[in-house]
């Protein structure tokens, strides 16, 4: 298999996927803007060849690189970045070179939140009521029907950037006065609840070969707006209702041979599961490693094996609950890093600093840890994030 890996160096987890592809026997061909010497030795060893471009957003450069690889190595079997930012670039190269996978004529359905709603409806899973391209008049009508608060977010994009919760008319007026004119927004009803995810691997035949679920009890939007620390938990088991909803959404989108990350609200008001977003990529913020620690697997290898050799087997059972808890440099915590190491011992499985580009949402530094129960990982998160008052 000739596999072109777009941006194999960033984020760091991309390198792990590229390395596992090489270990499974693929010819891994990298395209990126980082100097070759800056790549880790392990990644260098996994890449048969690396083509450096000046700007990865420049489609002509990527076309030349892919054409060069095609001329030298023959037909390209896969072109992939595993990164939300590059989904459109990936799809255009697949279209131009007739490479297997999602093509340019479908990618908008995976990028635009408004287009996702049609597929959620086809799946039979409830979704949030929304308004595309709100103006003052249409927003007033939407709020008259659904009430405050409402959420506004860019129709195109991922994460919580430029996402706002508007609680009254003054905040709505301020949004219209200050929002960037070149960004298309959608307005959604506000759902008070937690986020549960359905994450995993679906093979070329549409069979789910691995799955897991994460629980977010904080609002990521509020974490970003308040510059707060973050916590979330990888669950030992996938709730049956979450699995049914997730598989229905996968069927509606018709996605094949992908890592998937589906976000669902669990409403505090009535307990409903409500589809929020679908992302056809690995989950971010250390969640791939959360899965590894909870299930005692190597999900990078599972993905690479599925791509190179095809899927096999049933999703395994989990062994632990794994938690993530970040810290912010601006906050003052009761326990030092050394205190936590001494107090938590083997329950701590990872500690590291976070790249600055991700720090607003994911913290400046973070811990991963695991326990036998959800209450157990909650208690550890409390210890890590307890502040001086």
Secondary structure as a PSIPRED ss2 file (coil, helix, strand):
# PSIPRED VFORMAT (PSIPRED V4.0)

   1 X C   1.000  0.000  0.000
   2 X E   0.000  0.000  1.000
   3 X E   0.000  0.000  1.000
   4 X E   0.000  0.000  1.000
   5 X E   0.000  0.000  1.000
   6 X E   0.000  0.000  1.000
   7 X C   1.000  0.000  0.000
   8 X C   1.000  0.000  0.000
   9 X C   1.000  0.000  0.000
  10 X C   1.000  0.000  0.000
  11 X C   1.000  0.000  0.000
  12 X H   0.000  1.000  0.000
  13 X H   0.000  1.000  0.000
  14 X H   0.000  1.000  0.000
  15 X H   0.000  1.000  0.000
  16 X H   0.000  1.000  0.000
  17 X H   0.000  1.000  0.000
  18 X H   0.000  1.000  0.000
  19 X H   0.000  1.000  0.000
  20 X H   0.000  1.000  0.000
  21 X H   0.000  1.000  0.000
  22 X H   0.000  1.000  0.000
  23 X H   0.000  1.000  0.000
  24 X C   1.000  0.000  0.000
  25 X C   1.000  0.000  0.000
  26 X C   1.000  0.000  0.000
  27 X E   0.000  0.000  1.000
  28 X E   0.000  0.000  1.000
  29 X E   0.000  0.000  1.000
  30 X E   0.000  0.000  1.000
  31 X E   0.000  0.000  1.000
  32 X E   0.000  0.000  1.000
  33 X C   1.000  0.000  0.000
  34 X C   1.000  0.000  0.000
  35 X C   1.000  0.000  0.000
  36 X H   0.000  1.000  0.000
  37 X H   0.000  1.000  0.000
  38 X H   0.000  1.000  0.000
  39 X C   1.000  0.000  0.000
  40 X C   1.000  0.000  0.000
  41 X H   0.000  1.000  0.000
  42 X H   0.000  1.000  0.000
  43 X H   0.000  1.000  0.000
  44 X H   0.000  1.000  0.000
  45 X H   0.000  1.000  0.000
  46 X H   0.000  1.000  0.000
  47 X C   1.000  0.000  0.000
  48 X C   1.000  0.000  0.000
  49 X E   0.000  0.000  1.000
  50 X E   0.000  0.000  1.000
  51 X E   0.000  0.000  1.000
  52 X E   0.000  0.000  1.000
  53 X C   1.000  0.000  0.000
  54 X C   1.000  0.000  0.000
  55 X C   1.000  0.000  0.000
  56 X C   1.000  0.000  0.000
  57 X C   1.000  0.000  0.000
  58 X C   1.000  0.000  0.000
  59 X H   0.000  1.000  0.000
  60 X H   0.000  1.000  0.000
  61 X H   0.000  1.000  0.000
  62 X H   0.000  1.000  0.000
  63 X H   0.000  1.000  0.000
  64 X H   0.000  1.000  0.000
  65 X H   0.000  1.000  0.000
  66 X H   0.000  1.000  0.000
  67 X H   0.000  1.000  0.000
  68 X H   0.000  1.000  0.000
  69 X H   0.000  1.000  0.000
  70 X H   0.000  1.000  0.000
  71 X H   0.000  1.000  0.000
  72 X H   0.000  1.000  0.000
  73 X H   0.000  1.000  0.000
  74 X C   1.000  0.000  0.000
  75 X C   1.000  0.000  0.000
  76 X C   1.000  0.000  0.000
  77 X C   1.000  0.000  0.000
  78 X E   0.000  0.000  1.000
  79 X E   0.000  0.000  1.000
  80 X E   0.000  0.000  1.000
  81 X C   1.000  0.000  0.000
  82 X C   1.000  0.000  0.000
  83 X C   1.000  0.000  0.000
  84 X H   0.000  1.000  0.000
  85 X H   0.000  1.000  0.000
  86 X H   0.000  1.000  0.000
  87 X H   0.000  1.000  0.000
  88 X H   0.000  1.000  0.000
  89 X H   0.000  1.000  0.000
  90 X H   0.000  1.000  0.000
  91 X H   0.000  1.000  0.000
  92 X H   0.000  1.000  0.000
  93 X H   0.000  1.000  0.000
  94 X H   0.000  1.000  0.000
  95 X H   0.000  1.000  0.000
  96 X H   0.000  1.000  0.000
  97 X C   1.000  0.000  0.000
  98 X C   1.000  0.000  0.000
  99 X C   1.000  0.000  0.000
 100 X C   1.000  0.000  0.000
 101 X C   1.000  0.000  0.000
 102 X C   1.000  0.000  0.000
 103 X C   1.000  0.000  0.000
 104 X C   1.000  0.000  0.000
 105 X C   1.000  0.000  0.000
 106 X C   1.000  0.000  0.000
 107 X C   1.000  0.000  0.000
 108 X H   0.000  1.000  0.000
 109 X H   0.000  1.000  0.000
 110 X H   0.000  1.000  0.000
 111 X H   0.000  1.000  0.000
 112 X E   0.000  0.000  1.000
 113 X H   0.000  1.000  0.000
 114 X H   0.000  1.000  0.000
 115 X H   0.000  1.000  0.000
 116 X H   0.000  1.000  0.000
 117 X H   0.000  1.000  0.000
 118 X H   0.000  1.000  0.000
 119 X H   0.000  1.000  0.000
 120 X H   0.000  1.000  0.000
 121 X H   0.000  1.000  0.000
 122 X H   0.000  1.000  0.000
 123 X H   0.000  1.000  0.000
 124 X C   1.000  0.000  0.000
 125 X C   1.000  0.000  0.000
 126 X E   0.000  0.000  1.000
 127 X E   0.000  0.000  1.000
 128 X C   1.000  0.000  0.000
 129 X C   1.000  0.000  0.000
 130 X E   0.000  0.000  1.000
 131 X E   0.000  0.000  1.000
 132 X E   0.000  0.000  1.000
 133 X C   1.000  0.000  0.000
 134 X C   1.000  0.000  0.000
 135 X C   1.000  0.000  0.000
 136 X H   0.000  1.000  0.000
 137 X H   0.000  1.000  0.000
 138 X H   0.000  1.000  0.000
 139 X H   0.000  1.000  0.000
 140 X H   0.000  1.000  0.000
 141 X H   0.000  1.000  0.000
 142 X H   0.000  1.000  0.000
 143 X H   0.000  1.000  0.000
 144 X H   0.000  1.000  0.000
 145 X H   0.000  1.000  0.000
 146 X H   0.000  1.000  0.000
 147 X C   1.000  0.000  0.000
 148 X C   1.000  0.000  0.000
 149 X C   1.000  0.000  0.000
 150 X E   0.000  0.000  1.000
 151 X E   0.000  0.000  1.000
 152 X E   0.000  0.000  1.000
 153 X E   0.000  0.000  1.000
 154 X E   0.000  0.000  1.000
 155 X C   1.000  0.000  0.000
 156 X E   0.000  0.000  1.000
 157 X C   1.000  0.000  0.000
 158 X C   1.000  0.000  0.000
 159 X C   1.000  0.000  0.000
 160 X C   1.000  0.000  0.000
 161 X C   1.000  0.000  0.000
 162 X C   1.000  0.000  0.000
 163 X C   1.000  0.000  0.000
 164 X E   0.000  0.000  1.000
 165 X E   0.000  0.000  1.000
 166 X E   0.000  0.000  1.000
 167 X C   1.000  0.000  0.000
 168 X C   1.000  0.000  0.000
 169 X H   0.000  1.000  0.000
 170 X H   0.000  1.000  0.000
 171 X H   0.000  1.000  0.000
 172 X H   0.000  1.000  0.000
 173 X H   0.000  1.000  0.000
 174 X H   0.000  1.000  0.000
 175 X H   0.000  1.000  0.000
 176 X H   0.000  1.000  0.000
 177 X H   0.000  1.000  0.000
 178 X H   0.000  1.000  0.000
 179 X C   1.000  0.000  0.000
 180 X C   1.000  0.000  0.000
 181 X C   1.000  0.000  0.000
 182 X C   1.000  0.000  0.000
 183 X C   1.000  0.000  0.000
 184 X C   1.000  0.000  0.000
 185 X E   0.000  0.000  1.000
 186 X E   0.000  0.000  1.000
 187 X E   0.000  0.000  1.000
 188 X E   0.000  0.000  1.000
 189 X E   0.000  0.000  1.000
 190 X C   1.000  0.000  0.000
 191 X C   1.000  0.000  0.000
 192 X C   1.000  0.000  0.000
 193 X E   0.000  0.000  1.000
 194 X E   0.000  0.000  1.000
 195 X E   0.000  0.000  1.000
 196 X E   0.000  0.000  1.000
 197 X E   0.000  0.000  1.000
 198 X E   0.000  0.000  1.000
 199 X E   0.000  0.000  1.000
 200 X E   0.000  0.000  1.000
 201 X E   0.000  0.000  1.000
 202 X E   0.000  0.000  1.000
 203 X C   1.000  0.000  0.000
 204 X C   1.000  0.000  0.000
 205 X C   1.000  0.000  0.000
 206 X C   1.000  0.000  0.000
 207 X C   1.000  0.000  0.000
 208 X E   0.000  0.000  1.000
 209 X E   0.000  0.000  1.000
 210 X E   0.000  0.000  1.000
 211 X E   0.000  0.000  1.000
 212 X E   0.000  0.000  1.000
 213 X C   1.000  0.000  0.000
 214 X E   0.000  0.000  1.000
 215 X E   0.000  0.000  1.000
 216 X E   0.000  0.000  1.000
 217 X C   1.000  0.000  0.000
 218 X C   1.000  0.000  0.000
 219 X C   1.000  0.000  0.000
 220 X H   0.000  1.000  0.000
 221 X H   0.000  1.000  0.000
 222 X H   0.000  1.000  0.000
 223 X H   0.000  1.000  0.000
 224 X H   0.000  1.000  0.000
 225 X H   0.000  1.000  0.000
 226 X H   0.000  1.000  0.000
 227 X C   1.000  0.000  0.000
 228 X C   1.000  0.000  0.000
 229 X C   1.000  0.000  0.000
 230 X C   1.000  0.000  0.000
 231 X E   0.000  0.000  1.000
 232 X E   0.000  0.000  1.000
 233 X E   0.000  0.000  1.000
 234 X E   0.000  0.000  1.000
 235 X C   1.000  0.000  0.000
 236 X C   1.000  0.000  0.000
 237 X C   1.000  0.000  0.000
 238 X C   1.000  0.000  0.000
 239 X C   1.000  0.000  0.000
 240 X H   0.000  1.000  0.000
 241 X H   0.000  1.000  0.000
 242 X H   0.000  1.000  0.000
 243 X H   0.000  1.000  0.000
 244 X H   0.000  1.000  0.000
 245 X H   0.000  1.000  0.000
 246 X H   0.000  1.000  0.000
 247 X H   0.000  1.000  0.000
 248 X H   0.000  1.000  0.000
 249 X H   0.000  1.000  0.000
 250 X H   0.000  1.000  0.000
 251 X H   0.000  1.000  0.000
 252 X H   0.000  1.000  0.000
 253 X H   0.000  1.000  0.000
 254 X C   1.000  0.000  0.000
 255 X C   1.000  0.000  0.000
 256 X C   1.000  0.000  0.000
 257 X C   1.000  0.000  0.000
 258 X E   0.000  0.000  1.000
 259 X E   0.000  0.000  1.000
 260 X E   0.000  0.000  1.000
 261 X E   0.000  0.000  1.000
 262 X E   0.000  0.000  1.000
 263 X E   0.000  0.000  1.000
 264 X E   0.000  0.000  1.000
 265 X E   0.000  0.000  1.000
 266 X E   0.000  0.000  1.000
 267 X E   0.000  0.000  1.000
 268 X C   1.000  0.000  0.000
 269 X C   1.000  0.000  0.000
 270 X C   1.000  0.000  0.000
 271 X C   1.000  0.000  0.000
 272 X C   1.000  0.000  0.000
 273 X E   0.000  0.000  1.000
 274 X E   0.000  0.000  1.000
 275 X E   0.000  0.000  1.000
 276 X E   0.000  0.000  1.000
 277 X E   0.000  0.000  1.000
 278 X E   0.000  0.000  1.000
 279 X E   0.000  0.000  1.000
 280 X C   1.000  0.000  0.000
 281 X C   1.000  0.000  0.000
 282 X C   1.000  0.000  0.000
 283 X C   1.000  0.000  0.000
 284 X C   1.000  0.000  0.000
 285 X C   1.000  0.000  0.000
 286 X C   1.000  0.000  0.000
 287 X H   0.000  1.000  0.000
 288 X H   0.000  1.000  0.000
 289 X H   0.000  1.000  0.000
 290 X H   0.000  1.000  0.000
 291 X H   0.000  1.000  0.000
 292 X H   0.000  1.000  0.000
 293 X H   0.000  1.000  0.000
 294 X H   0.000  1.000  0.000
 295 X H   0.000  1.000  0.000
 296 X C   1.000  0.000  0.000
 297 X C   1.000  0.000  0.000
 298 X C   1.000  0.000  0.000
 299 X H   0.000  1.000  0.000
 300 X H   0.000  1.000  0.000
 301 X H   0.000  1.000  0.000
 302 X H   0.000  1.000  0.000
 303 X H   0.000  1.000  0.000
 304 X H   0.000  1.000  0.000
 305 X H   0.000  1.000  0.000
 306 X H   0.000  1.000  0.000
 307 X H   0.000  1.000  0.000
 308 X H   0.000  1.000  0.000
 309 X H   0.000  1.000  0.000
 310 X C   1.000  0.000  0.000
 311 X C   1.000  0.000  0.000
 312 X C   1.000  0.000  0.000
 313 X C   1.000  0.000  0.000
 314 X C   1.000  0.000  0.000
 315 X C   1.000  0.000  0.000
 316 X C   1.000  0.000  0.000
 317 X C   1.000  0.000  0.000
 318 X C   1.000  0.000  0.000
 319 X C   1.000  0.000  0.000
 320 X C   1.000  0.000  0.000
 321 X E   0.000  0.000  1.000
 322 X E   0.000  0.000  1.000
 323 X E   0.000  0.000  1.000
 324 X E   0.000  0.000  1.000
 325 X E   0.000  0.000  1.000
 326 X E   0.000  0.000  1.000
 327 X E   0.000  0.000  1.000
 328 X C   1.000  0.000  0.000
 329 X C   1.000  0.000  0.000
 330 X C   1.000  0.000  0.000
 331 X C   1.000  0.000  0.000
 332 X C   1.000  0.000  0.000
 333 X E   0.000  0.000  1.000
 334 X C   1.000  0.000  0.000
 335 X C   1.000  0.000  0.000
 336 X C   1.000  0.000  0.000
 337 X H   0.000  1.000  0.000
 338 X H   0.000  1.000  0.000
 339 X H   0.000  1.000  0.000
 340 X H   0.000  1.000  0.000
 341 X H   0.000  1.000  0.000
 342 X H   0.000  1.000  0.000
 343 X H   0.000  1.000  0.000
 344 X H   0.000  1.000  0.000
 345 X H   0.000  1.000  0.000
 346 X H   0.000  1.000  0.000
 347 X H   0.000  1.000  0.000
 348 X E   0.000  0.000  1.000
 349 X E   0.000  0.000  1.000
 350 X E   0.000  0.000  1.000
 351 X E   0.000  0.000  1.000
 352 X E   0.000  0.000  1.000
 353 X E   0.000  0.000  1.000
 354 X C   1.000  0.000  0.000
 355 X C   1.000  0.000  0.000
 356 X H   0.000  1.000  0.000
 357 X H   0.000  1.000  0.000
 358 X H   0.000  1.000  0.000
 359 X H   0.000  1.000  0.000
 360 X H   0.000  1.000  0.000
 361 X H   0.000  1.000  0.000
 362 X H   0.000  1.000  0.000
 363 X C   1.000  0.000  0.000
 364 X C   1.000  0.000  0.000
 365 X E   0.000  0.000  1.000
 366 X E   0.000  0.000  1.000
 367 X E   0.000  0.000  1.000
 368 X E   0.000  0.000  1.000
 369 X E   0.000  0.000  1.000
 370 X E   0.000  0.000  1.000
 371 X E   0.000  0.000  1.000
 372 X C   1.000  0.000  0.000
 373 X C   1.000  0.000  0.000
 374 X H   0.000  1.000  0.000
 375 X H   0.000  1.000  0.000
 376 X H   0.000  1.000  0.000
 377 X H   0.000  1.000  0.000
 378 X H   0.000  1.000  0.000
 379 X H   0.000  1.000  0.000
 380 X H   0.000  1.000  0.000
 381 X H   0.000  1.000  0.000
 382 X H   0.000  1.000  0.000
 383 X H   0.000  1.000  0.000
 384 X H   0.000  1.000  0.000
 385 X H   0.000  1.000  0.000
 386 X C   1.000  0.000  0.000
 387 X E   0.000  0.000  1.000
 388 X C   1.000  0.000  0.000
 389 X C   1.000  0.000  0.000
